[in-house]
């Protein structure tokens, strides 16, 4: 049964029928809540593990479909990008050794994935954003060829009416346009589920919102994207912008993002939470429904509310309300979507136990958050934690407090009590929450990554540093060392051997000049900065020429040079250009055959980097020592 876009053949009939089913699903949920037909008095946990597939040179490997076919296990599924996969873990009752059960299954399934992947020269890596992802992997060729992914892409682009503009400011700044939702595929997460009682759902949901900031701060693990140092948890900004359906206009108007933290405390019942989402977000995906939920309810069949779940799946709350049916019984749960994958399995299990313990340990003091805490403070806390991680200072109950102090002095005691109420094994509680405490006073994954990356970049090119960082992440994961015990990333002198394309070795921090710039100024810059090659751009930002050291010397030697001479008058106009995906060997051959010392690298005629023969000499087999 295929997905239908809101703007496709038969759109009116498909969309109209789908909306009727959606409204009936809400009526059905209200009836079930009134009649006590949704399971209560039992807690269960579950999780979804997203992970990256990387080649033996530590870069994304687009072979998820092959691995999925070889795995032959329904726990595994594909993701939007062909270099990611997901594991859906079985739900377990929240008691005794439940976290051990989850951990054991996760280890078994990841071990199975690793064995299958190794046969295809592929590694499995847990990380919020893979450091070695580049713009190359954002091409359509890397999108998993399934109808729902193409439908999502076409739907979001159709509503926007334009390409995506990603703009994130951290220590560095990233500003780039993209033509698909594939930027979202840079994100991988460890999504955690907790079943809650329907009568307590709204209070539990509001509490999950309140704790999101400090929990995210101590779990942050994604500070890098495309080689830029951005937010401690860059996934938050990236996800919102990469599938944003809002458009910019000259009118000042409020528009709701489909990726959001929310705007207010929830009130009423679980049905009211879903109603709010239907009221605020248009139906994007429509699908023919096999049965009507109200009719199923009359027949004594537990309805699956498929229309509601499909619509809910296109609204990306960081804490998502969920309805499901298991063993013939309906239930409600909260899905935590903001926790990144990694850095290790044991770190993830600690995150899981911390969050679940907090959810269960909520005291009467936090029973009615609508009167005791300002929602905008809570939302601000989440954004702060995403930006600056554990270094954030949050507003909690009318006072300013650091993430470290809030976690260690107030939230960890609540988590200990909550897990104790659920009769979780004491040794498990102490082990997992002990990791959170060590991380709170030590280092998070984000802090380790930044510290290591800065050290590596001081002595290595950017691509080599990203390779070294990824390699160390993998080795530490294999050892299963909690991130608070990770040592700084060592130098790997051989990382350049894993480079195959020009994009891996080109310099991206560039000095450029414009055609109509004064030639004297351009040559002075070259002399000041000891730069031997300067690309020239036209008014459209396209590469139109090149200034070299030779041009500078010739210009300086001429006594009668006009004072108003422009760059356009002295630059080389007949130049060779490369592109990021060009093979290094191909570039070396091109430069040798044409006796040129540098190659400007462009994407759609816009400069993205530059390589010189000096950068490539170590890859030239003819020049290497025998």
N, C-alpha and C positions, 0 to 999 in steps of 0.2 A: 504494500500500500504506500503510494508515494506522497511526498510532501508537496503542497501547492503553495506557491508564492501569492501574496495578496494581489500582485499584478501579473497574472498569468492567464492562460486559457481557462475558461469556465470560472474565472476568479469570483464573480458575484455569487454564484450558487454555492461554491465550495466555502467561501468566507462566511456567507449568511448562515449556512447549516452549521458551520463550526462554532460561530458565536452563540447560536441557540443551544448547542451542547455545552458550551462554556457556562452560560447562565444557568442551565439545568444542573450542572455540576455544583455550582455554588448553592443552589436551593437544596440539592441533595446533601451537601455537607452540613448545612444548617439543620436539616431534619435529623441527621445522624448525631449531631452534637446534642440536640434537644432530647433524643431518645437514649442517649448513653451508648451508642453503637460503635464508638471509637475506643479502642483499647486503652485501659487505664490501670494504674497500679503496678506497672512493670516498666523497667528501663532496659533498653538495649543500646549497644554501640555498634557502629560500622564505619568503614573508611574506604576511600578511593585513593589509590597511589598512582600519581602520574610520574613518568620517568623519561629520561632522554636516552636516545640511541646515538652512540658516537663511534666513529671509525677508529682504527688504531693510530691515526695521526691526531686524535683528540678533537675532531670536528664532527658536526652533525652528519648522521648517516641515514639516508632516506629509504630504509628497507623494512618498515614496520609491517607492511602487508605480507612480505615473505616470512617474517618471524611469526606473525599471527597464524599463518597457515601451518607452519611447522610446530607451533605450540599445541594446537588442537585442544584448547582449554577455554571454557566459557568465562573464566574469571578475567581473561584478557580481552581488551578491545583497542581499537585504533583511536587516535586523537585527530585534531584538525590538521596537524602537520605530519608528514611521513617520517619525521625523526623523533616522534614522541609516541608513547603507548600508555595505557592505563590498566590498572588492576582493580577490580571490584571485589573487596573482601566480604566474606560472609558475616552477617550480623550475629552478635552473641549477646546473651543476657549479661547485664552489668552486675557481676558478683564474683567473689572468689578470685579465680585466676584468669578472668576475662581478658585482661591486658596481655597476659602471657599467651593466651590463645590467639589473639590478634597478631601479636609479634611473631609467633611461630608460623602462622599461615603466611604472613607477609614475607618472612625469610624463605620459606619453602617456595613460594611463587616467584620471588625475585631470583632465587637460585636456579629455578627451572628456566626462567627467562635468560639468565646469564649463560647457561649451558647451550641453549639453542642459539643465542647471539654469538657465542664464541665460534661456532661452526661457520658463521658468516663473517668472521673477523670484525665483530662488533662488540663494544662494551656497553654496559648499562650503568647510568649515572643518575643519582638523586641530587638535584639542585634546582633552586627556584628559577634562575635564568642561567642557561648554559653560557659561560664566558666566551666561548669561541663561535657562537652564532654571529653570522654576518649578514649584510644586506642580500648577499647571494642566495641564502636559504629562504628568503622571503618571496621568491619567484613562484609562479603558479605550479611549476613542476614539482614543488615540495608539498603541495596540498594533497591530502588523502583523497583519492578519487571516489568519493561516496556522495550520493545525491543530497544528503542533509547538510554537508559542508558547503557544497556549491550553492544550495538554496540559501543558507545563512549569508554567504558572501554576497550573492545577488540581491537579497532582501535588504541588507544593511546599506549596500552601495546605492540601491534604488531609492531608498528613503533620503539618504544624504544628498544624492544628486551630484556628488563630487568625490574626489579622492580623499584619503585620510591624511590629516596633518598631525604628526606626533611632535609634541614640544614639551620636554621635561627639563627642568633646571635643578641641578644639584651643585656639587663642586664644579662639575663640567656641565655643559648644556648640549642637549640633543634636539635638533630641529630637522625633521625630514618628512617628506611626503611619501605616501605609499598607496598602491592601487588595489589592495585587498585587505581582508581581515587577518591575513597570515601573521601580522605583527603580534597578534594575541597569542600565537603558538610559541612565542618565546617563553611564555609562562608555564611553569609546572608546579603543581601544588600537592599537598597531602590534605585531602578534604575529609573532615571528621563529622560523623553523624551521631546524634543523641536523641533517642525516642523519649518524649515527654508526655505527661498526662494532659488530656485536652482541657481540663478545668484549670490547669496551671500554665497553659501554653503561652498566653500573652505576657504574664509576669516573667516566665522563663525566657521568652524572646527578648523582652526589654533588658533583662539582666545580661543576656549574651551580647547585647549592644554595649552595655556599660563597661564590660570587661575587655572589649575588643582591643582598645588602644594599648593598655599595658601588656596584654597577652601577645599582641603583634610585636610590640617593642622588644620583648625578650626572646622572640622567635625569629627576628628578621634575618634574612639570608640571601637577599638579591640586590646587591648594591651596584652591579655593573650591567650595562647594556650597550652592545656595539662598541666596546672599549671605553665607554664613558662612565665616569664615577657620578652616579645620580642620587637616587634616594636609597636609604637603608633597605627598604622593601619597594624596589622600583616596580614590581608587579602591580602594585595598586594603581599607580598612574598609568602604566602601560595598558593594563586591561581596560580601564575606562576609556582611554583615547582610541584604542585600536578597534573597538566595535561601537563607537559612539554614533548614534543615529541623528544627533542634533546638528543643525546647520547654523552658520553665522549669518546674521542679517544686519541691516542698518537700524532695525528697530530693537529697542531694549526690551527683552521679554524673558520671562523665566521658562526654561525648558527642562524637562525631567530626563536625566540620564538613565539608561537601562542598566548601567553598572553604577550602583550607588550604595551608600551607607544608610540612606534614609533621611527623612526631614523632621520626624517627630516620634514621640513615644507612641507605641501601639495601644489601642484600647478595645474593649469589647471581647469578642471571641476570635478563635483562629479563622473563622470564615470572614470576619471583618478585615483581617490582615490581607487575605487573598483578594477581597473586594477592593481594597485600596490600590492594589497593584493593577487590577483590571481597569479601575477608573483612571489611573495615571498613565498607563502604557497601552498603546495601540496593539492590536493583534497583528503579529508579523508573519508567523507561520500558521497555515491552516491545513488540516488533514481530515479526510473523510473518516467518520466514526462508525464503528460496526454496530454499536448499541447505544441506547439512551440510559443515562445513569438513574433517572427517576423510575424508568421501567424496570431496570435491574433490581432496584430497591424493592419495588412492589412484588417482584418474583422471589424475594428472599436471597438474591445474589448480592454479595458485597461489591459495590461499584468501585471501579478503579479510577474514576474521574480522569480519564485520559486527556480530554480537552483541557481541563484545568492544569494538569501536569505538563502538557506541551506548552501552554502559554507561560506557565511558571518557569519553564526551562529557558525561556527567552528573556527573562528578567534576572539580572545577575546581582542580586543582593549579596553583600559580603557575609551576612548571616541570612541564609535562605530558609523560609518556612517550607516544609515538605509534607505531602500526604502520600501514603503508600498502603499497600495491602500485602501482608505476609501470612502464610498459612491460613488464608481465608479470613483474616482479621484486619480491619482498618486501623491505622495508627497515624500519629503526627510526630514529626521529628524536626530538629533544627540542624541545618547543615552549615558547618563552619568552613568558609571558602577562602579565607584570607591567609592561611598558614602555608608557607612555601614548602616544597619538597626538600628533603635533606636537612642538615648536612650528612646525617647518618640515620640508619634505622632506629638506633637507640635514642637519638635526639628527637626523632619524630614521635616515638612512643612516650617520651617525657612530655612533649607538647600536648599529646592526646590526654594523658593522665591529668596534667595541669588544668586543661580546659574543662574536662568532665568533672574533676573534683570541684572546681569553682562553680560550675553550673549546679551541682548537687548540694554544695555547702552554703548556698545563698541563705542569709539569715533574715530575720524579720525586719532588720534595719533597712534592708534593700527590697522589701516586699512591694512597696509602691514607689517606684522610681519617678513617677510622673510628678510627685510633689517634693521629693528629696534631692533630686539632681536635675540640672538643666541639660536638656538634650543637646543643645548646641555645644556645651562643654564636652560632652561625650563624643560628638562628631569631630570636634577640634582635636581631642585626644587621639583619635584614630588617624587623622591626617598627620599630626605631629609625629606619631610613632612610625608611620610609613616613611616620613622624610628623614628622621634622625634616629630611629631605632631606640636602642637602650639609653642613648644620651638625652632622650627627650625629658622635658619637665611637663607633667600633666596637671590638669585641674581636677581634683577629686574631692568632692564634698566640701566645696568652698575653700580649699587650700591648694597650694602649689606643692607638688611632690615629684621627685624623680622616679623614673620607671624602676630603677634598682630598689629604692626604698619602698615603693608601693608594692612591688612583687614580694620582697623578702619580709616586710613587716606586717603587711595586711592580707595580701592575696594568698600567699602560700599557706598560712594557717587555715584559711577558709577551705583551700583545696585539700589539705590533710583531713579536715573534719568531714568534707563531702565524701571523699573516698572511704573514710572510716565508716560512715553511715551505710555505704553500699556493701560493707563487709569485704572490701578488696584485701587481698593478702598484705600483711604488714610489710613484708620484705619487698614486695613490689612497690608499695607506696613510697617507702623510704628510698628505694633505688631511683625511681623515676622522678619524684619531686626533688630528690637530692641533686639530680642533674640540672634541674631548673634553677635551684639556688646557686650552684656553682657557676652556671652561665650568667646569672644576674650579677654576681660579684666579679665575674671574670670577663670572658669575651663571648659574643654571639658570632654566628656564621658571617654576618655582614661585617662585623669589626675585623674578623680574621682576614676576610677577602680583601678589604681595603688596605689593611696594614701590609699584607703580602704583595698585593698588586703594586703599591707605591714603591716598595723595596725592589721588586723585579724591574719595574719601568726605569729605575735609576740606572740600570746597567744593560737593559735589553730593549729591543724594538717592541712596540705595542703587541704585535701578533705573537712574538716569542713569549712575552710575559703572560698573555692570555692562555697560551698552550701550557706553560709551566704551571699556572694556577689550576687549570683543569686537571692536569696529570696528578698534581698533589691531592686535589679533592678526591679523585678516584682512589688513590693509594690509601688515603685515610679512611675512606668508606670501607674498603676491603678489610682494613684492620678493625673497623667498627669503633674508632676512638671518638668519644663525645667531643664536640667542637670546642668546648672550653679547655680541653687538653691539647688542642692542635698547636704545633710549633709553627713559626713563620715558614713560608714556602721557600724551599732551597732553590738556588739557581740551577738551571738545566742547560748546559752549554750546547747540547745537541738539538734543542727544540727547533731550530731553523730547518733541520732536515725533514720536518713534517710539513713544510710549506710546499705547495704545488702550484698555486696561482699567484699572479701579481698582487691581487688584493691582500694576500697574506704578508707581503713584505714591503709594500709601498709606504712612503711617508705621507701622513695625512695632515700634519701641522705645517701649513704652507704659507709662503710669502708670494703674493701675486700683485700684478700691476694691471692697469687698464690701458687700452690702446692710446687714449688721448692724454695720459699722464705725461708730465714733463720728463724727457729722457734723462735730464740731469738728476732729477730726484730718484728715478728708478736705478740708475747706476750707482748713486750714492748709497742707496739701501743695500745693494749687492755688496758694496765694499764694506759698509759698516758691519753687516752680518756675515761676511765671508761666504756668500751664497754664489754658487757657480751657475745655477739654472733657475730662472724665474719665469713661470708661465704667464702669459698675457691673456686677459679676458676682454671681451667686447661688452657693450652696454647690456646685453641680454644674459651676461654671465657665462657665455660660451667661450671655450678656449680658441683663440684666433692666432696665436703666435707664441714665440719663445725668445727670451733674452738669455744669452749665455755670457760667460766670463769673457769670451772672445769679443762679443759685441761691446762689452763695457770697455775693454782695452782699446779697441778701435776708436770708440767715441772719445775717450780721454786723450788719445794721441793727436786727434785733429785740432789744430790751433784755430782754424777758422769756422768751427762748428757753430751754426746759428743757435742763439740762446733759447729760442722757443721750439727747438726740435722736440717732437713727441716720440713716445715709445713706438708708435706705429711706423715711424720713419726709419728706425734702426733695427727692429726685431726681425727674426726669421719667420716667414709666413708659410713656407712650404715645409711643414713638420709632420712627423709621424706621431700617432697617438695609440695608446694602449687602452685596455678596459680591465676591470677588476678580475673577471673570470679568465683572462688570458693566461695560458700556461707559462710558467717561468722560462722553460726551455724555448718556447716560441718567442718570447720577448728577447732573450739572449741572442737568438739567431737573427732577429730583426735588427737589433742594435749593432751586431757585428757586421752584417751584410751592408748596412748603410753607414757604418762608421759614425754612429751618433753616441753621445755620452749620457743622454737622459731621455726618458719617455714620460710625457704627461699622461696621466690615467684619467679617463673620462667615463661618465655614465650619462647617456643621452646628451653628449657634447658638453656637459658640465663637469668641471674639474673636481675630482675626488681624491687625487693623490699624485705622487710622482716617484719614479724610480730612476736611479742612476746605475751605471755599469759597476760602480763600487758596491752598490747594494746587492748586485746579482753575482758578483765574481765567485762567491763561495758555492754557488749552485752550478757553476760552469765546469762540467766534467773535464773539458780540455785544459782548464787552468788548475785543477786540483792536483795536489802532490800524488805521485804514483806510489 
